[in-house]
Amino acid sequence: MILTDLNDDERMLSDALSRFAEQELAPAMPGHLERHEFPAELVRTFGEMGYMGTSYDPDYGGGGLGTRGAAIVAEILARTEPSFAAIFLCNSAPCSLISRYGSDEQKRLWLQAANEGRMVASFGVTEPHGGSDVANIKTTAVQDGDDYIINGMKLFSTNAGTPTHGFSTVVAITDPDKGAKGLSSFIVPVGTKGFSVGKRASKIGWRFADSVELYFDNVRVPAGNMVGNRGDGLRQILTVLSIGRVLMAATALGLSRRAMDLAKAYGKDRKLFGKSILEHQGLAFPLADILTKIHAAELMVRHCACLIDANRPFRNETSMAKLFASELAVEAALKAIQVHGAYGIFEEYPVSGLLGEAKVLEIAEGTSEIQRLIISRELMD
Ligand SMILES: Cc1cc2nc3c(=O)[nH]c(=O)nc-3n(C[C@H](O)[C@H](O)[C@H](O)COP(=O)(O)OP(=O)(O)OC[C@H]3O[C@@H](n4cnc5c(N)ncnc54)[C@H](O)[C@@H]3O)c2cc1C
């Protein structure tokens, strides 16, 4: 089988999701973007159709299609509306944490609810002292009998505060004297006393998705809400972020394809100097380079997804895929705007929104510099 071939289940997923994207997502997009409004109803429908849980175990309401399946979802969503893909990506990180490390009870209660579209989840890692330095967090979780009491705050937690937000996963210091081995992860349900979220703010990217602050003011959760073992928090988060990077790369791939779709649709009808602008090599050759990189990004995404699903080492590869595909997305967005000339600057033209959407992909879940840091460690081996 060729790496990019879809199996029967993946083909069915791709066809059904493409119909959802075309018939429901695309028509609703402009209104939501204009009103800067989280698309609560669409998210609910998308969840109820089972797409949020595409990759997870069918025993917990998931689709059982692994990371390959989730990458297909991210790519198709992003080809229609990249910021809707963000809602999917950011729900995937906390679900992936519970799926990999959670107890059976946690999976039944939280993963299954998210997989069945009854709620969305948010991930709470980044803090004000610098998101890139993941280990340097200040939020604490102090044991008190059978409970932990959490105090602190998180930044930019995507999906939090939205109408179907059901829980956040949060990493906190449980053992201050143990450094990197003193962090643990917790599930914090919405509605827990002392747990609140900040106000949403408009952004130039992930415009559909809300990214807000999480506040923990003496939040008491049962010890049973700890995910996995005490002290494993950092290791878990680094793995989940690394898996998330293949979905970010898939989103970047979908966005780059959308940029090329829009460039092609506009460019072929725009005639200057007696021919279509796409026949001018000055414009066509850079687009040819982007098409070539799209092919490379697709292979990287599929390869990384296969590595994860086969339980093979994937950390460097997913960093490479995220780095390559997110920088490609920015290049593709810029070039597609250039093809549109002045129209590319006007919000009325969908191409204008792609640049901000692409730029987020170079920052969230680890910046390009952090990906280069991870990859360059290979040189020291
Ligand atoms: C739209 C959006 C949604 C997000 N959603 C979530 C979410 O749901 N949950 C969550 O926990 N976080 C979320 N984040 C946070 C995101 O993961 C962080 O923004 C990211 O990790 C970078 O952290 P920072 O913004 O604090 O930048 P900083 O860490 O302050 O970095 C600033 C700059 O310094 C550079 N830099 C840092 N260290 C080095 C180094 N060693 N070498 C070279 N350069 C370096 C960085 O690359 C960056 O360019 C989101 C971010 C955005 C933009």
The ligand as a Tripos MOL2 file, in Angstrom:
@<TRIPOS>MOLECULE
LIG
   53    58     1     0     0
SMALL
NO_CHARGES

@<TRIPOS>ATOM
      1 C1         -4.0130   30.8770   19.4660 C.3       1 LIG1
      2 C2         -3.2510   30.1180   20.5090 C.ar      1 LIG1
      3 C3         -3.8450   29.0670   21.1920 C.ar      1 LIG1
      4 C4         -3.1810   28.3920   22.2120 C.ar      1 LIG1
      5 N1         -3.7990   27.3890   22.8890 N.ar      1 LIG1
      6 C5         -3.1930   26.8260   23.9700 C.ar      1 LIG1
      7 C6         -3.8850   25.8490   24.7630 C.ar      1 LIG1
      8 O1         -5.0000   25.4430   24.4490 O.2       1 LIG1
      9 N2         -3.2590   25.3910   25.8830 N.ar      1 LIG1
     10 C7         -2.0170   25.7960   26.2540 C.ar      1 LIG1
     11 O2         -1.5120   25.3430   27.2700 O.2       1 LIG1
     12 N3         -1.3250   26.7070   25.4980 N.ar      1 LIG1
     13 C8         -1.8930   27.2310   24.3760 C.ar      1 LIG1
     14 N4         -1.2170   28.1600   23.6040 N.ar      1 LIG1
     15 C9          0.1000   28.6040   24.0440 C.3       1 LIG1
     16 C10         1.2640   28.1820   23.1560 C.3       1 LIG1
     17 O3          1.5220   26.8240   23.2540 O.3       1 LIG1
     18 C11         2.4290   29.0730   23.5580 C.3       1 LIG1
     19 O4          2.1150   30.3720   23.1140 O.3       1 LIG1
     20 C12         3.7490   28.6440   22.9630 C.3       1 LIG1
     21 O5          4.1870   27.4590   23.5650 O.3       1 LIG1
     22 C13         4.8180   29.7320   23.1300 C.3       1 LIG1
     23 O6          4.8320   30.2030   24.4430 O.3       1 LIG1
     24 P1          4.7890   31.7810   24.7230 P.3       1 LIG1
     25 O7          3.6940   32.3900   23.9270 O.co2     1 LIG1
     26 O8          4.7670   31.9690   26.1900 O.co2     1 LIG1
     27 O9          6.1500   32.3410   24.1200 O.3       1 LIG1
     28 P2          7.5610   32.3590   24.8680 P.3       1 LIG1
     29 O10         7.8610   31.0320   25.4470 O.co2     1 LIG1
     30 O11         7.6070   33.5480   25.7660 O.co2     1 LIG1
     31 O12         8.5370   32.6130   23.6400 O.3       1 LIG1
     32 C14         8.6900   33.9020   23.0250 C.3       1 LIG1
     33 C15         9.6420   33.7630   21.8470 C.3       1 LIG1
     34 O13        10.9140   33.3110   22.3060 O.3       1 LIG1
     35 C16        11.3150   32.1690   21.5520 C.3       1 LIG1
     36 N5         12.1080   31.2560   22.3780 N.ar      1 LIG1
     37 C17        11.7930   30.7710   23.6060 C.ar      1 LIG1
     38 N6         12.7640   29.9530   24.0380 N.ar      1 LIG1
     39 C18        13.7130   29.9300   23.0790 C.ar      1 LIG1
     40 C19        14.9720   29.2570   22.9150 C.ar      1 LIG1
     41 N7         15.4470   28.4190   23.8610 N.pl3     1 LIG1
     42 N8         15.6820   29.4520   21.7800 N.ar      1 LIG1
     43 C20        15.2070   30.2970   20.8080 C.ar      1 LIG1
     44 N9         14.0200   30.9430   20.8950 N.ar      1 LIG1
     45 C21        13.3040   30.7590   22.0050 C.ar      1 LIG1
     46 C22        10.0110   31.5070   21.1380 C.3       1 LIG1
     47 O14        10.1990   30.6480   20.0340 O.3       1 LIG1
     48 C23         9.1670   32.7270   20.8140 C.3       1 LIG1
     49 O15         9.4680   33.1710   19.5130 O.3       1 LIG1
     50 C24        -1.8450   28.7920   22.5460 C.ar      1 LIG1
     51 C25        -1.2200   29.8250   21.8220 C.ar      1 LIG1
     52 C26        -1.9080   30.4740   20.8070 C.ar      1 LIG1
     53 C27        -1.2070   31.5650   20.0350 C.3       1 LIG1
@<TRIPOS>BOND
     1     1     2 1
     2     2     3 ar
     3     2    52 ar
     4     3     4 ar
     5     4     5 ar
     6     4    50 ar
     7     5     6 ar
     8     6     7 ar
     9     6    13 1
    10     7     8 2
    11     7     9 ar
    12     9    10 ar
    13    10    11 2
    14    10    12 ar
    15    12    13 ar
    16    13    14 ar
    17    14    15 1
    18    14    50 ar
    19    15    16 1
    20    16    17 1
    21    16    18 1
    22    18    19 1
    23    18    20 1
    24    20    21 1
    25    20    22 1
    26    22    23 1
    27    23    24 1
    28    24    25 2
    29    24    26 1
    30    24    27 1
    31    27    28 1
    32    28    29 2
    33    28    30 1
    34    28    31 1
    35    31    32 1
    36    32    33 1
    37    33    34 1
    38    33    48 1
    39    34    35 1
    40    35    36 1
    41    35    46 1
    42    36    37 ar
    43    36    45 ar
    44    37    38 ar
    45    38    39 ar
    46    39    40 ar
    47    39    45 ar
    48    40    41 1
    49    40    42 ar
    50    42    43 ar
    51    43    44 ar
    52    44    45 ar
    53    46    47 1
    54    46    48 1
    55    48    49 1
    56    50    51 ar
    57    51    52 ar
    58    52    53 1
@<TRIPOS>SUBSTRUCTURE
     1 LIG1         1 GROUP 0 **** ****
